Amino acid sequence: MSSFSLQEPVEQFLDRIASAEPAPSGGSVAAVAVAMAAGLVAMAARLAREWPKASEVVERAEALRSRLATLVLADADAYTKVIEALRLPPDSPSRAAEVAAALSGAADVPLAVAEAAAEVAVLAALVAQEGNERLRGDAFVAAELAEAGARGAAELVAINLADRDDPRVRRAQDLAAAIRPR
């Protein structure tokens, strides 16, 4: 598996997603989608110059965008660990425990994406309601991206923890369900 960087051109990143390599994959893409949503929220808030809450929203959206950028790479790393654990010999005494640990770790990243997405969606709704009305469409797109990222991330949490009764599954599902852009 080849490593990647967020500094590479978008076209190269898209090529990596479409390649036969297992990472970056769904979790990284969900994180990128939500990071783009946070960027749209920041842009729309910056352009709402008369809005008293604009700078506060920009600051929080930028912090979320930065956090999500780290999650893009963290998801690829976590999934790489799952692949490595799955490649252990089937008769290895530590294989089951290593696969379980890797899957548990891989669930943490999309859960963090879902948490960030929920906050981005709240900010997008705020910008749509109180910001510059000409930028309402941008806020709506941000909310839709945040919802899609949260739903995808919640599904990844559930898949990674499929054989466990783990509260992270319900948490991720609740976060995704709570986002309703409009």
ZAVO-810311 format. One record per residue (C-alpha): residue number from 1; x, y, z; residue in three letters. Coordinates in nm, 4 decimals. Each point is the difference from the previous one (the first is absolute). Layout:
BEGIN
+-----+----------+----------+----------+------+
| pos |        x |        y |        z | code |
+-----+----------+----------+----------+------+
| NUM |        X |        Y |        Z |  Ala |
...
+-----+----------+----------+----------+------+
This chain:
BEGIN
+-----+----------+----------+----------+------+
| pos |        x |        y |        z | code |
+-----+----------+----------+----------+------+
|   1 |   0.0000 |   0.0000 |   0.0000 |  Met |
|   2 |   0.1347 |   0.3350 |  -0.0945 |  Ser |
|   3 |  -0.0249 |   0.2910 |   0.2367 |  Ser |
|   4 |  -0.1534 |   0.3273 |  -0.1033 |  Phe |
|   5 |   0.0011 |   0.3588 |   0.1108 |  Ser |
|   6 |  -0.2605 |   0.2683 |   0.0185 |  Leu |
|   7 |   0.2454 |   0.2165 |  -0.1924 |  Gln |
|   8 |  -0.0451 |  -0.2007 |  -0.3199 |  Glu |
|   9 |  -0.2260 |   0.1345 |  -0.2757 |  Pro |
|  10 |  -0.3693 |  -0.0826 |   0.0202 |  Val |
|  11 |   0.0175 |  -0.1982 |  -0.3228 |  Glu |
|  12 |   0.2745 |  -0.2208 |   0.1447 |  Gln |
|  13 |  -0.2040 |  -0.0564 |   0.3172 |  Phe |
|  14 |  -0.3019 |  -0.0950 |  -0.2096 |  Leu |
|  15 |   0.2181 |  -0.2430 |  -0.1940 |  Asp |
|  16 |   0.1157 |  -0.1573 |   0.3280 |  Arg |
|  17 |  -0.3586 |  -0.0463 |   0.1132 |  Ile |
|  18 |  -0.0858 |  -0.1729 |  -0.3284 |  Ala |
|  19 |   0.3109 |  -0.2203 |   0.0038 |  Ser |
|  20 |   0.0242 |  -0.3638 |   0.1035 |  Ala |
|  21 |   0.1651 |   0.1037 |   0.3276 |  Glu |
|  22 |  -0.2189 |  -0.0453 |   0.3102 |  Pro |
|  23 |   0.0779 |   0.3471 |   0.1364 |  Ala |
|  24 |  -0.0977 |   0.2770 |  -0.0180 |  Pro |
|  25 |  -0.3565 |  -0.1205 |   0.0023 |  Ser |
|  26 |  -0.3418 |   0.0785 |   0.1443 |  Gly |
|  27 |   0.1122 |   0.1419 |   0.3326 |  Gly |
|  28 |   0.2526 |   0.2321 |  -0.1599 |  Ser |
|  29 |  -0.2546 |   0.1102 |  -0.2574 |  Val |
|  30 |  -0.2590 |   0.0686 |   0.2720 |  Ala |
|  31 |   0.2565 |   0.2095 |   0.1873 |  Ala |
|  32 |   0.0845 |   0.1950 |  -0.3166 |  Val |
|  33 |  -0.3698 |   0.0618 |  -0.0703 |  Ala |
|  34 |  -0.0571 |   0.1343 |   0.3501 |  Val |
|  35 |   0.3219 |   0.2065 |  -0.0183 |  Ala |
|  36 |  -0.1307 |   0.1558 |  -0.3220 |  Met |
|  37 |  -0.3286 |   0.0700 |   0.1775 |  Ala |
|  38 |   0.1883 |   0.1750 |   0.2793 |  Ala |
|  39 |   0.1861 |   0.2023 |  -0.2619 |  Gly |
|  40 |  -0.3266 |   0.1094 |  -0.1590 |  Leu |
|  41 |  -0.1342 |   0.1025 |   0.3396 |  Val |
|  42 |   0.3145 |   0.2042 |   0.0682 |  Ala |
|  43 |  -0.0205 |   0.1681 |  -0.3415 |  Met |
|  44 |  -0.3685 |   0.0835 |   0.0347 |  Ala |
|  45 |   0.0537 |   0.1379 |   0.3505 |  Ala |
|  46 |   0.2994 |   0.2086 |  -0.1135 |  Arg |
|  47 |  -0.2146 |   0.1575 |  -0.2689 |  Leu |
|  48 |  -0.2770 |   0.0827 |   0.2484 |  Ala |
|  49 |   0.1872 |   0.3109 |   0.1117 |  Arg |
|  50 |  -0.2959 |   0.1617 |   0.1766 |  Glu |
|  51 |  -0.0791 |  -0.3107 |   0.2027 |  Trp |
|  52 |   0.1185 |   0.0329 |   0.3627 |  Pro |
|  53 |   0.0678 |  -0.3743 |   0.0421 |  Lys |
|  54 |   0.1975 |  -0.0327 |  -0.3239 |  Ala |
|  55 |   0.3499 |  -0.0007 |   0.1480 |  Ser |
|  56 |  -0.0984 |  -0.2537 |   0.2658 |  Glu |
|  57 |  -0.1477 |  -0.2310 |  -0.2642 |  Val |
|  58 |   0.3061 |   0.0416 |  -0.2240 |  Val |
|  59 |   0.2320 |  -0.0885 |   0.2874 |  Glu |
|  60 |  -0.1936 |  -0.3147 |   0.0926 |  Arg |
|  61 |  -0.0447 |  -0.1104 |  -0.3623 |  Ala |
|  62 |   0.3727 |   0.0400 |  -0.0645 |  Glu |
|  63 |   0.0835 |  -0.2025 |   0.3110 |  Ala |
|  64 |  -0.2318 |  -0.2767 |  -0.1181 |  Leu |
|  65 |   0.1454 |   0.0118 |  -0.3499 |  Arg |
|  66 |   0.3489 |  -0.0392 |   0.1427 |  Ser |
|  67 |  -0.1091 |  -0.2884 |   0.2235 |  Arg |
|  68 |  -0.1675 |  -0.1748 |  -0.2913 |  Leu |
|  69 |   0.3139 |   0.0328 |  -0.2110 |  Ala |
|  70 |   0.1876 |  -0.2015 |   0.2615 |  Thr |
|  71 |  -0.2811 |  -0.2574 |  -0.0016 |  Leu |
|  72 |   0.0395 |  -0.0540 |  -0.3761 |  Val |
|  73 |   0.3491 |  -0.1347 |   0.0574 |  Leu |
|  74 |  -0.0875 |  -0.1700 |   0.3293 |  Ala |
|  75 |  -0.2711 |  -0.2010 |  -0.1707 |  Asp |
|  76 |   0.2386 |  -0.1239 |  -0.2669 |  Ala |
|  77 |   0.2508 |  -0.0965 |   0.2709 |  Asp |
|  78 |  -0.2652 |  -0.1782 |   0.2054 |  Ala |
|  79 |  -0.1259 |  -0.1943 |  -0.2981 |  Tyr |
|  80 |   0.3563 |  -0.0956 |  -0.0921 |  Thr |
|  81 |   0.0319 |  -0.1559 |   0.3472 |  Lys |
|  82 |  -0.3172 |  -0.2013 |  -0.0603 |  Val |
|  83 |   0.1389 |  -0.1304 |  -0.3289 |  Ile |
|  84 |   0.3293 |  -0.0906 |   0.1689 |  Glu |
|  85 |  -0.1832 |  -0.1885 |   0.2765 |  Ala |
|  86 |  -0.2135 |  -0.1849 |  -0.2537 |  Leu |
|  87 |   0.3156 |  -0.1088 |  -0.1813 |  Arg |
|  88 |   0.1275 |  -0.1864 |   0.3065 |  Leu |
|  89 |  -0.0052 |  -0.3761 |  -0.0444 |  Pro |
|  90 |  -0.3435 |  -0.1435 |   0.0867 |  Pro |
|  91 |   0.1545 |  -0.2346 |   0.2556 |  Asp |
|  92 |   0.1913 |   0.2785 |   0.1769 |  Ser |
|  93 |  -0.0950 |   0.0026 |   0.3708 |  Pro |
|  94 |  -0.0090 |   0.3794 |   0.0040 |  Ser |
|  95 |  -0.1904 |   0.0516 |  -0.3269 |  Arg |
|  96 |  -0.3518 |   0.0255 |   0.1444 |  Ala |
|  97 |   0.1073 |   0.2434 |   0.2705 |  Ala |
|  98 |   0.2009 |   0.2118 |  -0.2449 |  Glu |
|  99 |  -0.2852 |   0.0144 |  -0.2513 |  Val |
| 100 |  -0.2446 |   0.0953 |   0.2767 |  Ala |
| 101 |   0.2334 |   0.2708 |   0.1311 |  Ala |
| 102 |   0.0604 |   0.1378 |  -0.3492 |  Ala |
| 103 |  -0.3729 |   0.0091 |  -0.0775 |  Leu |
| 104 |  -0.0702 |   0.1710 |   0.3312 |  Ser |
| 105 |   0.2639 |   0.2606 |  -0.0786 |  Gly |
| 106 |  -0.1393 |   0.0384 |  -0.3501 |  Ala |
| 107 |  -0.3432 |   0.0787 |   0.1492 |  Ala |
| 108 |   0.1346 |   0.2944 |   0.1990 |  Asp |
| 109 |   0.0866 |   0.2067 |  -0.3063 |  Val |
| 110 |  -0.3410 |  -0.0053 |  -0.1708 |  Pro |
| 111 |  -0.1613 |   0.0635 |   0.3379 |  Leu |
| 112 |   0.2104 |   0.3160 |   0.0266 |  Ala |
| 113 |  -0.1062 |   0.0906 |  -0.3549 |  Val |
| 114 |  -0.3674 |  -0.0427 |   0.0952 |  Ala |
| 115 |   0.0511 |   0.2188 |   0.3076 |  Glu |
| 116 |   0.1631 |   0.2732 |  -0.2064 |  Ala |
| 117 |  -0.2672 |  -0.0324 |  -0.2682 |  Ala |
| 118 |  -0.2755 |   0.0584 |   0.2543 |  Ala |
| 119 |   0.1674 |   0.3213 |   0.1097 |  Glu |
| 120 |   0.0622 |   0.1142 |  -0.3577 |  Val |
| 121 |  -0.3681 |  -0.0581 |  -0.0790 |  Ala |
| 122 |  -0.1032 |   0.2171 |   0.2952 |  Val |
| 123 |   0.2319 |   0.2769 |  -0.1184 |  Leu |
| 124 |  -0.1300 |  -0.0328 |  -0.3565 |  Ala |
| 125 |  -0.3590 |   0.0366 |   0.1209 |  Ala |
| 126 |   0.0987 |   0.3060 |   0.2016 |  Leu |
| 127 |   0.1687 |   0.1580 |  -0.3015 |  Val |
| 128 |  -0.3036 |  -0.0781 |  -0.2169 |  Ala |
| 129 |  -0.2360 |   0.1608 |   0.2510 |  Gln |
| 130 |   0.2014 |   0.2969 |   0.1178 |  Glu |
| 131 |   0.2738 |   0.0623 |  -0.2549 |  Gly |
| 132 |  -0.0090 |   0.1622 |  -0.3410 |  Asn |
| 133 |  -0.3120 |  -0.1250 |  -0.1773 |  Glu |
| 134 |   0.1862 |  -0.0098 |  -0.3343 |  Arg |
| 135 |   0.2234 |  -0.2680 |   0.1523 |  Leu |
| 136 |  -0.2841 |  -0.2159 |   0.1284 |  Arg |
| 137 |   0.0615 |  -0.2457 |  -0.2847 |  Gly |
| 138 |   0.3609 |  -0.0455 |   0.1093 |  Asp |
| 139 |  -0.1141 |  -0.0657 |   0.3558 |  Ala |
| 140 |  -0.2531 |  -0.2518 |  -0.1301 |  Phe |
| 141 |   0.2681 |  -0.1834 |  -0.1996 |  Val |
| 142 |   0.2171 |  -0.0031 |   0.3135 |  Ala |
| 143 |  -0.2833 |  -0.1512 |   0.2030 |  Ala |
| 144 |  -0.0654 |  -0.2643 |  -0.2663 |  Glu |
| 145 |   0.3695 |  -0.0943 |  -0.0136 |  Leu |
| 146 |   0.0134 |  -0.0168 |   0.3785 |  Ala |
| 147 |  -0.3054 |  -0.2253 |   0.0060 |  Glu |
| 148 |   0.1424 |  -0.2305 |  -0.2673 |  Ala |
| 149 |   0.3334 |  -0.0173 |   0.1814 |  Gly |
| 150 |  -0.1686 |  -0.0758 |   0.3312 |  Ala |
| 151 |  -0.2197 |  -0.2718 |  -0.1467 |  Arg |
| 152 |   0.2926 |  -0.1632 |  -0.1763 |  Gly |
| 153 |   0.2163 |   0.0243 |   0.3103 |  Ala |
| 154 |  -0.2747 |  -0.1514 |   0.2170 |  Ala |
| 155 |  -0.0283 |  -0.2935 |  -0.2378 |  Glu |
| 156 |   0.3764 |  -0.0538 |   0.0167 |  Leu |
| 157 |  -0.0107 |  -0.0015 |   0.3801 |  Val |
| 158 |  -0.2756 |  -0.2635 |  -0.0121 |  Ala |
| 159 |   0.1919 |  -0.2118 |  -0.2518 |  Ile |
| 160 |   0.3237 |   0.0152 |   0.1971 |  Asn |
| 161 |  -0.1764 |  -0.0968 |   0.3219 |  Leu |
| 162 |  -0.2457 |  -0.2457 |  -0.1561 |  Ala |
| 163 |   0.0573 |  -0.2852 |   0.2442 |  Asp |
| 164 |  -0.0056 |   0.2118 |   0.3141 |  Arg |
| 165 |  -0.2499 |   0.1669 |   0.2231 |  Asp |
| 166 |   0.1856 |   0.3306 |  -0.0021 |  Asp |
| 167 |  -0.1516 |   0.3375 |   0.0947 |  Pro |
| 168 |   0.2009 |   0.1698 |  -0.2765 |  Arg |
| 169 |  -0.2368 |  -0.1494 |  -0.2579 |  Val |
| 170 |  -0.3079 |   0.1619 |   0.1570 |  Arg |
| 171 |   0.1889 |   0.3271 |   0.0550 |  Arg |
| 172 |   0.0987 |   0.0225 |  -0.3672 |  Ala |
| 173 |  -0.3512 |  -0.0921 |  -0.1150 |  Gln |
| 174 |  -0.1554 |   0.2585 |   0.2310 |  Asp |
| 175 |   0.2356 |   0.2703 |  -0.1269 |  Leu |
| 176 |  -0.0830 |  -0.0778 |  -0.3624 |  Ala |
| 177 |  -0.3736 |  -0.0152 |   0.0661 |  Ala |
| 178 |   0.0023 |   0.3354 |   0.1767 |  Ala |
| 179 |   0.1202 |   0.1847 |  -0.3117 |  Ile |
| 180 |  -0.2862 |   0.1267 |  -0.2092 |  Arg |
| 181 |   0.1089 |   0.2713 |  -0.2432 |  Pro |
| 182 |  -0.2582 |   0.2500 |  -0.1146 |  Arg |
+-----+----------+----------+----------+------+
